[in-house]
Amino acid sequence: MELKKDNQNNGQTNYSQPQNPYGQPQNPYGQPQNPFGQPQNPYGQQPNYGQPQNSFDAFDSLQNQAVFNQGMSQTMLNGYYQNNDQPGDGIGGAVAQVSASLVNSVLTTAFLYMFIALLVTGITALIVAANPAFYMAILGAGKFGLIMIFIVEIALVFACTAAIKKDNFVVAVVLFTAFTIVNGITFSVIFLAFTLSSIVQVFFMTSLIFGVMAIYGAVTKKDLTSWGPILLGALIAIIVGSIINIFIGSSAVDFIVTIVGIIVFTLFTAYDVNKISKMSRMNTGLSVPVLGLYGAMELYLDFINLFLKLLRLFGKRK
């Protein structure tokens, strides 16, 4: 780019910069600047008092939040499932002679509820992202607002799993629906951080991987129970690594956590489907709708965590 001299400013040499359509100075990389020549935040928000600088900070918080929800759900119900070996006593128990149709009914219910949950989350995210006042309120709430949403989601996951253990379908479905709506509000940031085309591409990529692993988990004759402690340990490692990286901000650590997360949540999909199938053959004392809802929550968390990790790796940022 050829620089032009401007000698009309009190006889001093000055080099004019290209300007954007609004007459503001613009640097060679196309980032708008304020009248003082300083880079301007593309969302009009400057870092202040712990507020996120842009939607990528909120996206990072969303990832950590989703992983923690997964860990909490797995810890509360999976441990109970593995340790309880009394027939008819909650989740777990002796294997019962049941028909294949009952197993299929539980799996079908789980996938149906999961699909509805994803639909609710997606619609909520689109509504929030389409209204500037909503998403600016999320970004403007700062870290305190994100922490409050995080606490609300933890409470909903805790309450929902407690309702499932008590075989209370109505309460569990209300709490799970509320969780998917709150999750949809936080998910709106992905439409601010990434292009729509890359979001759609990653969604279909996630669906393909999820579908293949779900089929494997459903049809395999192997008992994948032994995967549980390994995957849970890896999940805890992801959570710890993510927390550490909040303070050190290492791109290498972020990349490693992302790759490990993709592998872990891919395997979790097969493991959870296999676990749901096995639970349907047990004297759990739980109804088919409640078992299906439990499976839906596990698979929903598997899907969104896998989606977020793939989006982190392959998504095209705005």
Kinemage of the C-alpha trace (Angstrom):
@kinemage 1
@onewidth
@group {chain A} dominant
@subgroup {mainchain}
@vectorlist {calphas} color= white
{ca met a 1} P 0.000 0.000 0.000
{ca glu a 2} L 1.459 3.387 -0.999
{ca leu a 3} L 1.592 5.945 1.786
{ca lys a 4} L 0.612 9.513 0.928
{ca lys a 5} L 2.130 12.572 2.538
{ca asp a 6} L -0.139 15.179 3.977
{ca asn a 7} L 1.594 18.568 4.386
{ca gln a 8} L -1.495 20.489 5.356
{ca asn a 9} L -1.183 19.869 9.103
{ca asn a 10} L 0.862 22.881 10.316
{ca gly a 11} L 3.605 22.030 7.895
{ca gln a 12} L 4.328 18.664 9.570
{ca thr a 13} L 4.589 15.428 7.650
{ca asn a 14} L 1.787 12.969 8.338
{ca tyr a 15} L 0.859 9.716 6.694
{ca ser a 16} L -2.819 9.136 6.158
{ca gln a 17} L -4.342 5.768 6.998
{ca pro a 18} L -7.105 4.004 5.073
{ca gln a 19} L -10.519 4.707 6.519
{ca asn a 20} L -13.583 2.536 6.902
{ca pro a 21} L -17.010 3.550 5.516
{ca tyr a 22} L -17.688 5.475 8.749
{ca gly a 23} L -14.620 7.671 8.364
{ca gln a 24} L -12.740 5.993 11.205
{ca pro a 25} L -9.057 5.079 10.825
{ca gln a 26} L -8.561 1.446 9.939
{ca asn a 27} L -5.340 -0.526 10.292
{ca pro a 28} L -3.911 -2.662 7.443
{ca tyr a 29} L -5.553 -5.763 8.884
{ca gly a 30} L -9.045 -4.302 8.696
{ca gln a 31} L -9.578 -3.844 12.428
{ca pro a 32} L -11.414 -0.596 13.257
{ca gln a 33} L -9.600 1.926 15.435
{ca asn a 34} L -10.911 4.650 17.664
{ca pro a 35} L -10.069 8.338 16.999
{ca phe a 36} L -6.934 7.965 19.146
{ca gly a 37} L -5.457 5.333 16.855
{ca gln a 38} L -6.068 2.471 19.295
{ca pro a 39} L -7.686 -0.841 18.273
{ca gln a 40} L -11.397 -0.898 18.981
{ca asn a 41} L -13.227 -3.984 20.195
{ca pro a 42} L -15.379 -5.278 17.275
{ca tyr a 43} L -18.331 -5.671 19.682
{ca gly a 44} L -17.926 -2.130 21.015
{ca gln a 45} L -16.987 -3.359 24.493
{ca gln a 46} L -13.651 -2.601 26.123
{ca pro a 47} L -12.118 -4.783 28.854
{ca asn a 48} L -13.212 -3.412 32.211
{ca tyr a 49} L -13.640 -4.735 35.727
{ca gly a 50} L -13.369 -8.408 34.808
{ca gln a 51} L -15.820 -8.279 31.914
{ca pro a 52} L -15.098 -10.606 28.982
{ca gln a 53} L -13.318 -8.765 26.164
{ca asn a 54} L -15.391 -10.482 23.485
{ca ser a 55} L -17.501 -13.510 22.741
{ca phe a 56} L -14.485 -15.842 22.736
{ca asp a 57} L -14.057 -15.356 26.496
{ca ala a 58} L -17.701 -16.334 26.933
{ca phe a 59} L -17.178 -19.317 24.599
{ca asp a 60} L -14.254 -20.516 26.724
{ca ser a 61} L -16.458 -20.275 29.812
{ca leu a 62} L -19.187 -22.198 27.976
{ca gln a 63} L -16.768 -25.042 27.217
{ca asn a 64} L -15.576 -25.305 30.808
{ca gln a 65} L -19.138 -25.157 32.068
{ca ala a 66} L -20.306 -27.965 29.758
{ca val a 67} L -17.392 -30.213 30.740
{ca phe a 68} L -18.055 -29.647 34.445
{ca asn a 69} L -21.760 -30.483 33.983
{ca gln a 70} L -20.738 -33.714 32.275
{ca gly a 71} L -18.397 -34.599 35.122
{ca met a 72} L -21.040 -33.881 37.734
{ca ser a 73} L -23.663 -35.978 35.956
{ca gln a 74} L -21.289 -38.904 35.456
{ca thr a 75} L -20.107 -38.783 39.059
{ca met a 76} L -23.578 -38.633 40.602
{ca leu a 77} L -25.277 -41.336 38.562
{ca asn a 78} L -22.503 -43.423 37.054
{ca gly a 79} L -20.858 -44.142 40.394
{ca tyr a 80} L -24.212 -45.100 41.862
{ca tyr a 81} L -24.837 -47.347 38.860
{ca gln a 82} L -21.500 -49.153 39.237
{ca asn a 83} L -21.536 -49.551 43.020
{ca asn a 84} L -25.152 -50.525 43.644
{ca asp a 85} L -25.600 -54.253 43.139
{ca gln a 86} L -28.810 -54.854 45.058
{ca pro a 87} L -31.784 -55.994 42.974
{ca gly a 88} L -34.482 -53.416 42.657
{ca asp a 89} L -32.614 -50.813 44.678
{ca gly a 90} L -32.303 -47.635 42.627
{ca ile a 91} L -30.022 -47.451 39.626
{ca gly a 92} L -28.010 -50.662 39.325
{ca gly a 93} L -28.993 -54.078 40.560
{ca ala a 94} L -29.090 -57.635 39.291
{ca val a 95} L -29.550 -58.358 35.626
{ca ala a 96} L -33.117 -59.301 34.839
{ca gln a 97} L -34.586 -61.305 31.995
{ca val a 98} L -36.196 -58.706 29.787
{ca ser a 99} L -37.273 -58.631 26.192
{ca ala a 100} L -35.302 -56.909 23.456
{ca ser a 101} L -38.316 -54.684 22.856
{ca leu a 102} L -37.938 -53.163 26.335
{ca val a 103} L -34.270 -52.372 25.694
{ca asn a 104} L -35.170 -50.809 22.359
{ca ser a 105} L -37.948 -48.828 24.019
{ca val a 106} L -35.536 -47.324 26.558
{ca leu a 107} L -32.962 -46.455 23.889
{ca thr a 108} L -35.600 -44.978 21.590
{ca thr a 109} L -36.970 -42.865 24.436
{ca ala a 110} L -33.472 -41.686 25.339
{ca phe a 111} L -32.643 -40.585 21.790
{ca leu a 112} L -36.040 -38.936 21.368
{ca tyr a 113} L -35.663 -36.883 24.546
{ca met a 114} L -32.074 -36.025 23.596
{ca phe a 115} L -33.208 -34.756 20.186
{ca ile a 116} L -35.912 -32.613 21.796
{ca ala a 117} L -33.366 -31.245 24.291
{ca leu a 118} L -30.951 -30.304 21.496
{ca leu a 119} L -33.818 -28.682 19.599
{ca val a 120} L -34.824 -26.602 22.633
{ca thr a 121} L -31.217 -25.529 23.198
{ca gly a 122} L -30.739 -24.626 19.532
{ca ile a 123} L -33.955 -22.606 19.272
{ca thr a 124} L -33.182 -20.755 22.509
{ca ala a 125} L -29.665 -19.946 21.293
{ca leu a 126} L -30.978 -18.617 17.972
{ca ile a 127} L -33.593 -16.430 19.675
{ca val a 128} L -31.015 -14.919 22.022
{ca ala a 129} L -28.430 -14.424 19.262
{ca ala a 130} L -31.039 -12.733 17.042
{ca asn a 131} L -31.739 -10.100 19.706
{ca pro a 132} L -28.750 -7.796 20.340
{ca ala a 133} L -30.123 -6.695 23.706
{ca phe a 134} L -30.023 -10.302 24.939
{ca tyr a 135} L -26.514 -11.241 23.889
{ca met a 136} L -25.042 -7.866 24.834
{ca ala a 137} L -26.523 -8.401 28.285
{ca ile a 138} L -24.693 -11.747 28.453
{ca leu a 139} L -21.387 -10.234 27.347
{ca gly a 140} L -21.930 -7.182 29.517
{ca ala a 141} L -22.665 -9.256 32.614
{ca gly a 142} L -18.967 -10.072 32.816
{ca lys a 143} L -17.446 -12.960 34.697
{ca phe a 144} L -19.889 -12.536 37.572
{ca gly a 145} L -22.836 -13.144 35.243
{ca leu a 146} L -21.177 -16.205 33.713
{ca ile a 147} L -20.465 -17.595 37.178
{ca met a 148} L -24.108 -17.118 38.181
{ca ile a 149} L -25.289 -19.004 35.082
{ca phe a 150} L -22.742 -21.695 35.894
{ca ile a 151} L -24.155 -22.058 39.420
{ca val a 152} L -27.732 -22.247 38.094
{ca glu a 153} L -26.781 -25.045 35.688
{ca ile a 154} L -25.004 -26.990 38.426
{ca ala a 155} L -28.090 -26.714 40.628
{ca leu a 156} L -30.346 -27.907 37.795
{ca val a 157} L -28.124 -30.912 37.013
{ca phe a 158} L -27.966 -31.827 40.704
{ca ala a 159} L -31.733 -31.512 41.178
{ca cys a 160} L -32.519 -33.389 37.956
{ca thr a 161} L -30.319 -36.357 38.862
{ca ala a 162} L -31.880 -36.439 42.333
{ca ala a 163} L -35.362 -36.554 40.763
{ca ile a 164} L -34.269 -39.374 38.446
{ca lys a 165} L -33.048 -41.450 41.396
{ca lys a 166} L -36.486 -41.009 42.989
{ca asp a 167} L -38.201 -42.050 39.730
{ca asn a 168} L -40.043 -38.707 39.638
{ca phe a 169} L -40.518 -38.197 35.912
{ca val a 170} L -42.510 -34.945 36.028
{ca val a 171} L -40.013 -33.100 38.224
{ca ala a 172} L -37.055 -34.534 36.308
{ca val a 173} L -38.404 -33.503 32.903
{ca val a 174} L -39.211 -29.969 34.104
{ca leu a 175} L -35.714 -29.546 35.530
{ca phe a 176} L -34.076 -31.037 32.436
{ca thr a 177} L -36.075 -28.698 30.196
{ca ala a 178} L -35.030 -25.721 32.309
{ca phe a 179} L -31.418 -26.869 32.031
{ca thr a 180} L -31.593 -27.055 28.226
{ca ile a 181} L -33.089 -23.545 28.056
{ca val a 182} L -30.390 -22.040 30.285
{ca asn a 183} L -27.804 -23.899 28.239
{ca gly a 184} L -29.323 -22.412 25.093
{ca ile a 185} L -28.885 -18.902 26.483
{ca thr a 186} L -25.162 -19.475 26.978
{ca phe a 187} L -24.889 -21.258 23.618
{ca ser a 188} L -25.919 -18.050 21.853
{ca val a 189} L -22.305 -16.845 22.071
{ca ile a 190} L -21.209 -19.352 19.425
{ca phe a 191} L -23.184 -17.396 16.809
{ca leu a 192} L -21.206 -14.291 17.766
{ca ala a 193} L -17.832 -16.024 17.780
{ca phe a 194} L -18.056 -18.302 14.731
{ca thr a 195} L -19.450 -18.103 11.211
{ca leu a 196} L -22.801 -19.785 10.621
{ca ser a 197} L -21.396 -22.005 7.858
{ca ser a 198} L -18.677 -23.417 10.128
{ca ile a 199} L -21.206 -23.987 12.932
{ca val a 200} L -23.408 -26.004 10.562
{ca gln a 201} L -20.431 -27.988 9.244
{ca val a 202} L -19.212 -28.850 12.738
{ca phe a 203} L -22.756 -29.787 13.786
{ca phe a 204} L -22.997 -32.347 10.974
{ca met a 205} L -19.484 -33.581 11.776
{ca thr a 206} L -20.523 -34.047 15.403
{ca ser a 207} L -23.728 -35.815 14.368
{ca leu a 208} L -21.772 -38.258 12.197
{ca ile a 209} L -19.247 -39.128 14.909
{ca phe a 210} L -21.965 -39.325 17.555
{ca gly a 211} L -24.141 -41.552 15.363
{ca val a 212} L -21.350 -44.015 14.580
{ca met a 213} L -20.312 -44.346 18.225
{ca ala a 214} L -23.923 -44.605 19.415
{ca ile a 215} L -24.561 -47.479 17.002
{ca tyr a 216} L -21.401 -49.205 18.196
{ca gly a 217} L -22.432 -48.821 21.823
{ca ala a 218} L -25.878 -50.240 21.080
{ca val a 219} L -24.893 -53.282 18.988
{ca thr a 220} L -21.586 -54.355 20.539
{ca lys a 221} L -21.602 -57.540 22.575
{ca lys a 222} L -18.818 -56.187 24.784
{ca asp a 223} L -19.501 -54.843 28.243
{ca leu a 224} L -17.991 -51.347 28.220
{ca thr a 225} L -18.371 -50.855 31.978
{ca ser a 226} L -14.586 -51.018 32.392
{ca trp a 227} L -14.297 -47.812 30.339
{ca gly a 228} L -16.077 -45.865 33.072
{ca pro a 229} L -13.226 -45.195 35.535
{ca ile a 230} L -10.790 -44.414 32.705
{ca leu a 231} L -13.131 -41.959 30.998
{ca leu a 232} L -14.085 -40.332 34.288
{ca gly a 233} L -10.406 -39.908 35.155
{ca ala a 234} L -9.753 -38.370 31.740
{ca leu a 235} L -12.741 -36.076 32.218
{ca ile a 236} L -11.359 -34.868 35.551
{ca ala a 237} L -8.004 -34.264 33.854
{ca ile a 238} L -9.752 -32.125 31.216
{ca ile a 239} L -11.474 -30.082 33.920
{ca val a 240} L -8.205 -29.562 35.820
{ca gly a 241} L -6.333 -28.686 32.625
{ca ser a 242} L -9.013 -26.187 31.620
{ca ile a 243} L -8.924 -24.507 35.037
{ca ile a 244} L -5.121 -24.257 34.979
{ca asn a 245} L -5.189 -22.815 31.476
{ca ile a 246} L -7.515 -20.036 32.619
{ca phe a 247} L -4.547 -18.629 34.542
{ca ile a 248} L -1.639 -19.469 32.219
{ca gly a 249} L -3.417 -18.918 28.885
{ca ser a 250} L -1.277 -21.429 26.974
{ca ser a 251} L -2.332 -22.193 23.396
{ca ala a 252} L -0.467 -25.523 23.598
{ca val a 253} L -2.422 -26.597 26.689
{ca asp a 254} L -5.652 -25.458 25.041
{ca phe a 255} L -4.882 -27.567 21.955
{ca ile a 256} L -4.042 -30.649 24.034
{ca val a 257} L -7.199 -30.281 26.144
{ca thr a 258} L -9.273 -29.908 22.971
{ca ile a 259} L -7.833 -33.029 21.308
{ca val a 260} L -8.159 -35.107 24.479
{ca gly a 261} L -11.712 -33.801 24.903
{ca ile a 262} L -12.701 -34.905 21.400
{ca ile a 263} L -11.386 -38.414 22.068
{ca val a 264} L -12.961 -38.663 25.528
{ca phe a 265} L -16.427 -37.464 24.524
{ca thr a 266} L -16.389 -39.668 21.435
{ca leu a 267} L -15.748 -42.700 23.647
{ca phe a 268} L -18.256 -41.480 26.234
{ca thr a 269} L -20.964 -41.693 23.564
{ca ala a 270} L -20.439 -45.419 23.007
{ca tyr a 271} L -19.994 -46.022 26.732
{ca asp a 272} L -23.198 -44.227 27.722
{ca val a 273} L -25.328 -45.936 25.066
{ca asn a 274} L -23.954 -49.297 26.188
{ca lys a 275} L -24.625 -48.367 29.816
{ca ile a 276} L -28.221 -47.336 29.072
{ca ser a 277} L -28.788 -50.620 27.261
{ca lys a 278} L -27.380 -52.563 30.216
{ca met a 279} L -29.411 -50.581 32.748
{ca ser a 280} L -32.618 -51.428 30.896
{ca arg a 281} L -31.882 -55.096 31.648
{ca met a 282} L -31.535 -54.459 35.381
{ca asn a 283} L -34.044 -54.377 38.220
{ca thr a 284} L -33.579 -50.655 38.620
{ca gly a 285} L -37.019 -49.895 39.953
{ca leu a 286} L -37.179 -47.043 37.436
{ca ser a 287} L -39.839 -46.599 34.776
{ca val a 288} L -38.999 -46.573 31.071
{ca pro a 289} L -39.630 -42.801 30.730
{ca val a 290} L -37.279 -42.034 33.639
{ca leu a 291} L -34.590 -44.376 32.318
{ca gly a 292} L -35.010 -42.744 28.927
{ca leu a 293} L -34.690 -39.282 30.452
{ca tyr a 294} L -31.549 -40.313 32.311
{ca gly a 295} L -30.078 -41.604 29.061
{ca ala a 296} L -31.119 -38.448 27.242
{ca met a 297} L -29.295 -36.234 29.736
{ca glu a 298} L -26.103 -38.279 29.459
{ca leu a 299} L -26.211 -38.350 25.646
{ca tyr a 300} L -27.138 -34.662 25.460
{ca leu a 301} L -24.047 -33.756 27.488
{ca asp a 302} L -21.910 -36.079 25.349
{ca phe a 303} L -23.137 -34.410 22.166
{ca ile a 304} L -22.750 -30.782 23.206
{ca asn a 305} L -19.289 -31.360 24.694
{ca leu a 306} L -18.120 -33.121 21.544
{ca phe a 307} L -19.659 -30.335 19.450
{ca leu a 308} L -17.931 -27.588 21.447
{ca lys a 309} L -14.534 -29.287 21.243
{ca leu a 310} L -14.852 -29.834 17.490
{ca leu a 311} L -16.026 -26.254 17.052
{ca arg a 312} L -12.999 -25.073 18.999
{ca leu a 313} L -10.738 -26.993 16.625
{ca phe a 314} L -12.472 -26.556 13.257
{ca gly a 315} L -14.792 -23.559 13.683
{ca lys a 316} L -14.072 -20.479 11.578
{ca arg a 317} L -13.993 -17.405 13.783
{ca lys a 318} L -15.622 -14.169 12.768
